[in-house]
Amino acid sequence: MITLHAKTINSMVNISVIDTGIGIMPDDIPKLFAPFVRLGSSLSAKTQGTGLGLYLTKKLTEDVLGGTVEVTSEYGTGSTFAINIPVKLEKYDTEAESK
């Protein structure tokens, strides 16, 4: 199962994707964000992809948006990928809008 959470904390937007899949071995987590990396030979043979998705996500989030990407995983239980992006929050005046 995959769950998506989005919330605003102070001046950050946090988007988390949580899955209850097979999880990721601790030694493999640093490899996830390298270009063209696909982990797990048996899984890779059954799925398509270039190995660029997480690399591009990290580059765009950090270099363009000034945010962070975090991964937590427990092998055999699942993983959580979280993106934190700084935002400028402004108050919205509903009274001025209705006039």
N, C-alpha and C positions, 0 to 999 in steps of 0.2 A: 504494500500500500504506500502511496505517496501523498504527503500532506504539504500544503503551502501556507505559510504564515507571513503576513505583512503588518508592520506596526511602525509607529513613529516614537522614538525615544529621544527626548531633548531635541537636538537639531540633526538627528540621524534617522534615515529610513532604513529599517531592517527587513530584509526579505529572506526567509528561510525555507529551504526545501528539505523535507525529512522523509526518508524512506525506511522501510522495514525489510530491505533486501539482505544480501549476504554480508554487507559491510566491507571494510577495507583493512588490510593488514597495516599495522602502524608504520612499518618500514616503507610501505608503498605510498603513503600520503604525500610526502614531499615530491614524489615523481608525477603526481596528478596534473600539475600545472605546466609541465614541460611540453613543448610542441611535439605533436605526432606520437605521443605516448598513449598506449592502450594497455591496460593491465589485464592479466588473466588470459592465458592462451586459449582455454576452452571457451570462455565467454566471448573473446574477440572473434573466434571463428564463427560464432552464431550471430553476431551483431555487426551492423555496418557503422562506419564512422571514420573520420580522418584523424582523430586524436587532437583536434584543435579547439573544441568547444570550451573546455575549462581554461585552456591557455588564453583564449580570446576574452573570456569572461573576466579573468584576473587582470589582464592588461588594460581592458577598457575601464573596469571598475576602479583600479588603482591609478593608472596614468591619466585617464581622461576625466573621470568623475571625482577623483581624490578620496575614494573610499577604500574599503578593505574586503577581503574574501577570507572566510574561515571555514575549516572543515573539522568536524569531530566524527569519529566512527568507532564502532566496536565490531570486530570481526564476528560474524555469525548473527548479529543483531540488526545492523543498519547504519545509516550515515545521515549527517546533517550538514548541509552546505548553507552558509549564511553570507549575505552580501550586506554591507553597511555603507550607505551613501549619505554624505552630508547634504543637508537642504537648508534653505533659508525659509523659515516659517513666518508668514505674515498673518495678521489678524484680518478676518473678513467681516466687513461691516454689512450686516444683512439689512439694516434700516436704510442705509444710503443706496443699496441696490434696489430696494422696492420703490424708491421715489422717482 
